Amino acid sequence: QGPTKVFEPFLITIDHESETFPIFEHPGTEFIYMLEGEIEYRHGQNTYVLTPGDALTFRADIPHGPEKLTQCPIRFLSVLMYPNPGDAG
């Protein structure tokens, strides 16, 4: 609540494979925690295979998103932490 968002949590569920995979790029830092399934996740030039219990934290201003949906259904928590508007950077 309030005028400035500090963070925003999401529960992402992917029930079946899709032909297209979105690519995201936004300010801040992102944290992903895998709950179910297996995914190959891209961050810039790197890809990471994530399974339940795995976590990944990265700069969100670098292009990122699902590269390959290996085992559906897939569920993960995604928490976006926004930069402080008072910080120079």
N, CA, C and O atoms as CSV, one atom per row, in Angstrom:
chain,resi,resn,atom,element,x,y,z
A,1,GLN,N,N,0.831,-1.185,0.000
A,1,GLN,CA,C,0.000,0.000,0.000
A,1,GLN,C,C,0.866,1.236,0.000
A,1,GLN,O,O,2.070,1.156,0.247
A,2,GLY,N,N,0.275,2.360,-0.271
A,2,GLY,CA,C,1.005,3.604,-0.299
A,2,GLY,C,C,1.296,4.036,-1.719
A,2,GLY,O,O,0.952,3.335,-2.671
A,3,PRO,N,N,1.932,5.190,-1.867
A,3,PRO,CA,C,2.156,5.745,-3.205
A,3,PRO,C,C,3.256,5.038,-4.002
A,3,PRO,O,O,3.272,5.117,-5.231
A,4,THR,N,N,4.170,4.351,-3.321
A,4,THR,CA,C,5.301,3.722,-4.004
A,4,THR,C,C,5.305,2.225,-3.747
A,4,THR,O,O,5.271,1.791,-2.596
A,5,LYS,N,N,5.347,1.427,-4.820
A,5,LYS,CA,C,5.474,-0.025,-4.673
A,5,LYS,C,C,6.922,-0.360,-4.373
A,5,LYS,O,O,7.827,0.104,-5.065
A,6,VAL,N,N,7.144,-1.163,-3.343
A,6,VAL,CA,C,8.481,-1.613,-2.993
A,6,VAL,C,C,8.730,-2.980,-3.615
A,6,VAL,O,O,9.819,-3.254,-4.120
A,7,PHE,N,N,7.704,-3.843,-3.573
A,7,PHE,CA,C,7.804,-5.167,-4.186
A,7,PHE,C,C,6.419,-5.617,-4.612
A,7,PHE,O,O,5.403,-5.084,-4.165
A,8,GLU,N,N,6.404,-6.619,-5.496
A,8,GLU,CA,C,5.146,-7.149,-6.001
A,8,GLU,C,C,5.289,-8.657,-6.191
A,8,GLU,O,O,6.075,-9.092,-7.032
A,9,PRO,N,N,4.535,-9.477,-5.416
A,9,PRO,CA,C,4.644,-10.931,-5.539
A,9,PRO,C,C,3.619,-11.492,-6.538
A,9,PRO,O,O,2.504,-10.984,-6.664
A,10,PHE,N,N,4.033,-12.552,-7.239
A,10,PHE,CA,C,3.144,-13.248,-8.174
A,10,PHE,C,C,3.298,-14.750,-7.975
A,10,PHE,O,O,4.395,-15.230,-7.689
A,11,LEU,N,N,2.210,-15.491,-8.124
A,11,LEU,CA,C,2.246,-16.943,-8.209
A,11,LEU,C,C,1.947,-17.279,-9.670
A,11,LEU,O,O,0.835,-17.056,-10.150
A,12,ILE,N,N,2.948,-17.816,-10.372
A,12,ILE,CA,C,2.830,-18.113,-11.794
A,12,ILE,C,C,2.514,-19.595,-11.970
A,12,ILE,O,O,3.200,-20.450,-11.410
A,13,THR,N,N,1.483,-19.897,-12.740
A,13,THR,CA,C,1.110,-21.274,-13.042
A,13,THR,C,C,1.049,-21.442,-14.558
A,13,THR,O,O,0.375,-20.684,-15.255
A,14,ILE,N,N,1.768,-22.451,-15.053
A,14,ILE,CA,C,1.743,-22.794,-16.474
A,14,ILE,C,C,1.268,-24.241,-16.552
A,14,ILE,O,O,1.972,-25.157,-16.128
A,15,ASP,N,N,0.064,-24.439,-17.100
A,15,ASP,CA,C,-0.542,-25.771,-17.115
A,15,ASP,C,C,-0.125,-26.633,-18.294
A,15,ASP,O,O,-0.119,-27.860,-18.190
A,16,HIS,N,N,0.226,-26.008,-19.418
A,16,HIS,CA,C,0.618,-26.785,-20.598
A,16,HIS,C,C,1.598,-25.971,-21.422
A,16,HIS,O,O,1.684,-24.751,-21.284
A,17,GLU,N,N,2.334,-26.660,-22.278
A,17,GLU,CA,C,3.343,-26.006,-23.106
A,17,GLU,C,C,2.689,-25.016,-24.061
A,17,GLU,O,O,1.575,-25.226,-24.542
A,18,SER,N,N,3.404,-23.947,-24.317
A,18,SER,CA,C,2.933,-22.899,-25.216
A,18,SER,C,C,3.919,-22.758,-26.368
A,18,SER,O,O,5.101,-23.072,-26.228
A,19,GLU,N,N,3.434,-22.294,-27.482
A,19,GLU,CA,C,4.311,-22.094,-28.637
A,19,GLU,C,C,5.209,-20.874,-28.452
A,19,GLU,O,O,6.334,-20.852,-28.951
A,20,THR,N,N,4.723,-19.865,-27.742
A,20,THR,CA,C,5.490,-18.639,-27.556
A,20,THR,C,C,5.838,-18.452,-26.093
A,20,THR,O,O,5.058,-18.793,-25.204
A,21,PHE,N,N,7.015,-17.909,-25.857
A,21,PHE,CA,C,7.474,-17.649,-24.497
A,21,PHE,C,C,7.709,-16.155,-24.354
A,21,PHE,O,O,8.479,-15.586,-25.128
A,22,PRO,N,N,7.076,-15.501,-23.392
A,22,PRO,CA,C,7.267,-14.059,-23.243
A,22,PRO,C,C,8.671,-13.733,-22.741
A,22,PRO,O,O,9.270,-14.493,-21.980
A,23,ILE,N,N,9.177,-12.588,-23.184
A,23,ILE,CA,C,10.447,-12.062,-22.698
A,23,ILE,C,C,10.119,-10.788,-21.921
A,23,ILE,O,O,9.388,-9.924,-22.404
A,24,PHE,N,N,10.665,-10.685,-20.722
A,24,PHE,CA,C,10.396,-9.544,-19.862
A,24,PHE,C,C,11.660,-8.712,-19.678
A,24,PHE,O,O,12.776,-9.227,-19.754
A,25,GLU,N,N,11.468,-7.433,-19.437
A,25,GLU,CA,C,12.563,-6.517,-19.165
A,25,GLU,C,C,11.964,-5.329,-18.422
A,25,GLU,O,O,11.125,-4.621,-18.980
A,26,HIS,N,N,12.372,-5.094,-17.181
A,26,HIS,CA,C,11.790,-4.036,-16.363
A,26,HIS,C,C,12.780,-3.640,-15.277
A,26,HIS,O,O,13.718,-4.389,-15.008
A,27,PRO,N,N,12.599,-2.489,-14.649
A,27,PRO,CA,C,13.518,-2.064,-13.606
A,27,PRO,C,C,13.447,-2.970,-12.380
A,27,PRO,O,O,12.443,-3.646,-12.155
A,28,GLY,N,N,14.515,-2.977,-11.593
A,28,GLY,CA,C,14.515,-3.668,-10.315
A,28,GLY,C,C,15.224,-5.003,-10.329
A,28,GLY,O,O,16.026,-5.306,-11.213
A,29,THR,N,N,14.902,-5.789,-9.321
A,29,THR,CA,C,15.466,-7.117,-9.106
A,29,THR,C,C,14.308,-8.102,-9.038
A,29,THR,O,O,13.233,-7.770,-8.537
A,30,GLU,N,N,14.525,-9.321,-9.543
A,30,GLU,CA,C,13.478,-10.340,-9.492
A,30,GLU,C,C,14.004,-11.581,-8.786
A,30,GLU,O,O,15.162,-11.968,-8.948
A,31,PHE,N,N,13.128,-12.193,-8.000
A,31,PHE,CA,C,13.424,-13.437,-7.281
A,31,PHE,C,C,12.395,-14.464,-7.727
A,31,PHE,O,O,11.194,-14.196,-7.710
A,32,ILE,N,N,12.870,-15.644,-8.126
A,32,ILE,CA,C,11.992,-16.752,-8.528
A,32,ILE,C,C,12.261,-17.931,-7.600
A,32,ILE,O,O,13.412,-18.257,-7.312
A,33,TYR,N,N,11.171,-18.576,-7.129
A,33,TYR,CA,C,11.290,-19.791,-6.319
A,33,TYR,C,C,10.374,-20.851,-6.923
A,33,TYR,O,O,9.160,-20.659,-6.997
A,34,MET,N,N,10.957,-21.966,-7.354
A,34,MET,CA,C,10.194,-23.028,-8.014
A,34,MET,C,C,9.410,-23.870,-7.001
A,34,MET,O,O,9.941,-24.276,-5.968
A,35,LEU,N,N,8.149,-24.119,-7.318
A,35,LEU,CA,C,7.284,-24.940,-6.473
A,35,LEU,C,C,6.957,-26.292,-7.104
A,35,LEU,O,O,6.838,-27.301,-6.408
A,36,GLU,N,N,6.812,-26.302,-8.448
A,36,GLU,CA,C,6.367,-27.526,-9.134
A,36,GLU,C,C,6.848,-27.498,-10.572
A,36,GLU,O,O,6.943,-26.431,-11.178
A,37,GLY,N,N,7.153,-28.670,-11.122
A,37,GLY,CA,C,7.523,-28.800,-12.523
A,37,GLY,C,C,9.004,-28.538,-12.768
A,37,GLY,O,O,9.812,-28.515,-11.840
A,38,GLU,N,N,9.335,-28.341,-14.035
A,38,GLU,CA,C,10.717,-28.049,-14.438
A,38,GLU,C,C,10.692,-27.074,-15.602
A,38,GLU,O,O,9.915,-27.235,-16.543
A,39,ILE,N,N,11.536,-26.073,-15.534
A,39,ILE,CA,C,11.588,-25.040,-16.556
A,39,ILE,C,C,13.044,-24.683,-16.845
A,39,ILE,O,O,13.894,-24.713,-15.955
A,40,GLU,N,N,13.312,-24.346,-18.093
A,40,GLU,CA,C,14.601,-23.760,-18.444
A,40,GLU,C,C,14.338,-22.265,-18.581
A,40,GLU,O,O,13.557,-21.836,-19.431
A,41,TYR,N,N,14.997,-21.480,-17.738
A,41,TYR,CA,C,14.721,-20.051,-17.637
A,41,TYR,C,C,15.910,-19.262,-18.163
A,41,TYR,O,O,17.050,-19.529,-17.782
A,42,ARG,N,N,15.654,-18.292,-19.035
A,42,ARG,CA,C,16.721,-17.487,-19.631
A,42,ARG,C,C,16.858,-16.160,-18.901
A,42,ARG,O,O,15.869,-15.510,-18.564
A,43,HIS,N,N,18.118,-15.771,-18.663
A,43,HIS,CA,C,18.447,-14.428,-18.187
A,43,HIS,C,C,19.628,-13.944,-19.013
A,43,HIS,O,O,20.750,-14.416,-18.830
A,44,GLY,N,N,19.383,-13.007,-19.917
A,44,GLY,CA,C,20.433,-12.546,-20.824
A,44,GLY,C,C,20.904,-13.695,-21.702
A,44,GLY,O,O,20.102,-14.326,-22.391
A,45,GLN,N,N,22.208,-13.966,-21.677
A,45,GLN,CA,C,22.790,-15.034,-22.498
A,45,GLN,C,C,22.824,-16.388,-21.776
A,45,GLN,O,O,23.240,-17.388,-22.361
A,46,ASN,N,N,22.393,-16.424,-20.520
A,46,ASN,CA,C,22.465,-17.649,-19.712
A,46,ASN,C,C,21.095,-18.295,-19.566
A,46,ASN,O,O,20.075,-17.608,-19.526
A,47,THR,N,N,21.083,-19.635,-19.486
A,47,THR,CA,C,19.851,-20.360,-19.166
A,47,THR,C,C,20.100,-21.227,-17.944
A,47,THR,O,O,21.213,-21.698,-17.708
A,48,TYR,N,N,19.036,-21.428,-17.169
A,48,TYR,CA,C,19.111,-22.185,-15.922
A,48,TYR,C,C,17.961,-23.171,-15.885
A,48,TYR,O,O,16.815,-22.801,-16.142
A,49,VAL,N,N,18.258,-24.435,-15.563
A,49,VAL,CA,C,17.219,-25.440,-15.366
A,49,VAL,C,C,16.785,-25.348,-13.902
A,49,VAL,O,O,17.594,-25.518,-12.990
A,50,LEU,N,N,15.496,-25.078,-13.695
A,50,LEU,CA,C,14.953,-24.906,-12.346
A,50,LEU,C,C,13.942,-26.000,-12.052
A,50,LEU,O,O,13.059,-26.279,-12.863
A,51,THR,N,N,14.078,-26.619,-10.883
A,51,THR,CA,C,13.160,-27.650,-10.402
A,51,THR,C,C,12.690,-27.247,-9.004
A,51,THR,O,O,13.243,-26.310,-8.429
A,52,PRO,N,N,11.685,-27.926,-8.438
A,52,PRO,CA,C,11.162,-27.524,-7.133
A,52,PRO,C,C,12.268,-27.357,-6.082
A,52,PRO,O,O,13.137,-28.213,-5.920
A,53,GLY,N,N,12.200,-26.228,-5.382
A,53,GLY,CA,C,13.182,-25.904,-4.359
A,53,GLY,C,C,14.291,-24.997,-4.856
A,53,GLY,O,O,15.020,-24.425,-4.046
A,54,ASP,N,N,14.442,-24.849,-6.183
A,54,ASP,CA,C,15.470,-23.967,-6.735
A,54,ASP,C,C,15.010,-22.516,-6.662
A,54,ASP,O,O,13.818,-22.221,-6.742
A,55,ALA,N,N,15.980,-21.617,-6.509
A,55,ALA,CA,C,15.703,-20.188,-6.484
A,55,ALA,C,C,16.685,-19.478,-7.406
A,55,ALA,O,O,17.802,-19.947,-7.622
A,56,LEU,N,N,16.258,-18.348,-7.945
A,56,LEU,CA,C,17.086,-17.551,-8.836
A,56,LEU,C,C,16.778,-16.080,-8.558
A,56,LEU,O,O,15.613,-15.684,-8.517
A,57,THR,N,N,17.816,-15.280,-8.369
A,57,THR,CA,C,17.673,-13.839,-8.184
A,57,THR,C,C,18.503,-13.155,-9.256
A,57,THR,O,O,19.645,-13.546,-9.494
A,58,PHE,N,N,17.939,-12.124,-9.918
A,58,PHE,CA,C,18.646,-11.502,-11.023
A,58,PHE,C,C,18.171,-10.077,-11.260
A,58,PHE,O,O,17.099,-9.673,-10.812
A,59,ARG,N,N,19.007,-9.324,-11.983
A,59,ARG,CA,C,18.643,-7.976,-12.422
A,59,ARG,C,C,17.534,-8.102,-13.459
A,59,ARG,O,O,17.676,-8.823,-14.446
A,60,ALA,N,N,16.439,-7.399,-13.232
A,60,ALA,CA,C,15.278,-7.531,-14.105
A,60,ALA,C,C,15.352,-6.646,-15.340
A,60,ALA,O,O,14.508,-6.759,-16.230
A,61,ASP,N,N,16.354,-5.759,-15.411
A,61,ASP,CA,C,16.479,-4.905,-16.595
A,61,ASP,C,C,17.195,-5.609,-17.742
A,61,ASP,O,O,17.348,-5.042,-18.823
A,62,ILE,N,N,17.634,-6.850,-17.505
A,62,ILE,CA,C,18.215,-7.698,-18.542
A,62,ILE,C,C,17.101,-8.624,-19.043
A,62,ILE,O,O,16.372,-9.187,-18.226
A,63,PRO,N,N,16.945,-8.798,-20.371
A,63,PRO,CA,C,15.855,-9.636,-20.890
A,63,PRO,C,C,15.845,-11.031,-20.242
A,63,PRO,O,O,16.881,-11.684,-20.122
A,64,HIS,N,N,14.646,-11.466,-19.831
A,64,HIS,CA,C,14.511,-12.749,-19.135
A,64,HIS,C,C,13.126,-13.335,-19.376
A,64,HIS,O,O,12.184,-12.631,-19.738
A,65,GLY,N,N,13.032,-14.651,-19.163
A,65,GLY,CA,C,11.749,-15.324,-19.283
A,65,GLY,C,C,11.943,-16.803,-19.572
A,65,GLY,O,O,13.073,-17.268,-19.726
A,66,PRO,N,N,10.837,-17.546,-19.647
A,66,PRO,CA,C,10.918,-18.974,-19.918
A,66,PRO,C,C,11.557,-19.257,-21.275
A,66,PRO,O,O,11.197,-18.646,-22.281
A,67,GLU,N,N,12.493,-20.174,-21.288
A,67,GLU,CA,C,13.129,-20.609,-22.535
A,67,GLU,C,C,12.504,-21.917,-23.012
A,67,GLU,O,O,12.242,-22.092,-24.202
A,68,LYS,N,N,12.264,-22.844,-22.062
A,68,LYS,CA,C,11.690,-24.149,-22.396
A,68,LYS,C,C,10.897,-24.656,-21.199
A,68,LYS,O,O,11.378,-24.638,-20.066
A,69,LEU,N,N,9.673,-25.108,-21.465
A,69,LEU,CA,C,8.834,-25.704,-20.424
A,69,LEU,C,C,9.081,-27.205,-20.474
A,69,LEU,O,O,8.534,-27.904,-21.327
A,70,THR,N,N,9.904,-27.694,-19.559
A,70,THR,CA,C,10.345,-29.090,-19.603
A,70,THR,C,C,9.311,-30.043,-19.040
A,70,THR,O,O,9.049,-31.093,-19.626
A,71,GLN,N,N,8.711,-29.683,-17.890
A,71,GLN,CA,C,7.738,-30.575,-17.247
A,71,GLN,C,C,6.608,-29.743,-16.654
A,71,GLN,O,O,6.792,-29.032,-15.666
A,72,CYS,N,N,5.427,-29.845,-17.279
A,72,CYS,CA,C,4.247,-29.132,-16.798
A,72,CYS,C,C,3.409,-30.062,-15.927
A,72,CYS,O,O,3.499,-31.277,-16.102
A,73,PRO,N,N,2.615,-29.564,-15.015
A,73,PRO,CA,C,2.423,-28.148,-14.742
A,73,PRO,C,C,3.635,-27.546,-14.018
A,73,PRO,O,O,4.372,-28.228,-13.306
A,74,ILE,N,N,3.804,-26.242,-14.234
A,74,ILE,CA,C,4.890,-25.485,-13.612
A,74,ILE,C,C,4.265,-24.431,-12.713
A,74,ILE,O,O,3.342,-23.723,-13.115
A,75,ARG,N,N,4.776,-24.334,-11.491
A,75,ARG,CA,C,4.339,-23.277,-10.574
A,75,ARG,C,C,5.578,-22.686,-9.912
A,75,ARG,O,O,6.445,-23.413,-9.428
A,76,PHE,N,N,5.651,-21.360,-9.899
A,76,PHE,CA,C,6.741,-20.703,-9.187
A,76,PHE,C,C,6.293,-19.350,-8.652
A,76,PHE,O,O,5.388,-18.711,-9.190
A,77,LEU,N,N,6.950,-18.938,-7.583
A,77,LEU,CA,C,6.741,-17.605,-7.041
A,77,LEU,C,C,7.699,-16.669,-7.747
A,77,LEU,O,O,8.866,-17.005,-7.949
A,78,SER,N,N,7.221,-15.517,-8.118
A,78,SER,CA,C,8.056,-14.476,-8.711
A,78,SER,C,C,7.819,-13.207,-7.904
A,78,SER,O,O,6.687,-12.732,-7.806
A,79,VAL,N,N,8.885,-12.658,-7.325
A,79,VAL,CA,C,8.774,-11.435,-6.533
A,79,VAL,C,C,9.618,-10.366,-7.210
A,79,VAL,O,O,10.828,-10.524,-7.370
A,80,LEU,N,N,8.967,-9.278,-7.605
A,80,LEU,CA,C,9.658,-8.142,-8.210
A,80,LEU,C,C,9.947,-7.124,-7.116
A,80,LEU,O,O,9.042,-6.690,-6.402
A,81,MET,N,N,11.214,-6.748,-6.990
A,81,MET,CA,C,11.609,-5.735,-6.031
A,81,MET,C,C,12.005,-4.495,-6.818
A,81,MET,O,O,12.969,-4.518,-7.583
A,82,TYR,N,N,11.265,-3.426,-6.632
A,82,TYR,CA,C,11.468,-2.216,-7.415
A,82,TYR,C,C,12.579,-1.357,-6.824
A,82,TYR,O,O,12.784,-1.354,-5.611
A,83,PRO,N,N,13.299,-0.624,-7.682
A,83,PRO,CA,C,14.342,0.266,-7.167
A,83,PRO,C,C,13.718,1.390,-6.352
A,83,PRO,O,O,12.597,1.818,-6.626
A,84,ASN,N,N,14.438,1.856,-5.365
A,84,ASN,CA,C,13.989,2.982,-4.552
A,84,ASN,C,C,14.064,4.238,-5.414
A,84,ASN,O,O,15.129,4.544,-5.950
A,85,PRO,N,N,12.954,4.980,-5.563
A,85,PRO,CA,C,12.975,6.149,-6.440
A,85,PRO,C,C,13.991,7.208,-5.989
A,85,PRO,O,O,14.399,8.046,-6.794
A,86,GLY,N,N,14.398,7.182,-4.736
A,86,GLY,CA,C,15.376,8.139,-4.233
A,86,GLY,C,C,16.809,7.760,-4.512
A,86,GLY,O,O,17.710,8.580,-4.334
A,87,ASP,N,N,17.046,6.508,-4.954
A,87,ASP,CA,C,18.405,6.045,-5.237
A,87,ASP,C,C,18.852,6.524,-6.612
A,87,ASP,O,O,18.078,6.502,-7.569
A,88,ALA,N,N,20.075,6.945,-6.699
A,88,ALA,CA,C,20.653,7.271,-8.009
A,88,ALA,C,C,21.152,5.980,-8.632
A,88,ALA,O,O,21.636,5.106,-7.913
A,89,GLY,N,N,21.052,5.837,-9.911
A,89,GLY,CA,C,21.541,4.602,-10.469
A,89,GLY,C,C,21.316,4.511,-11.891
A,89,GLY,O,O,21.681,3.512,-12.511
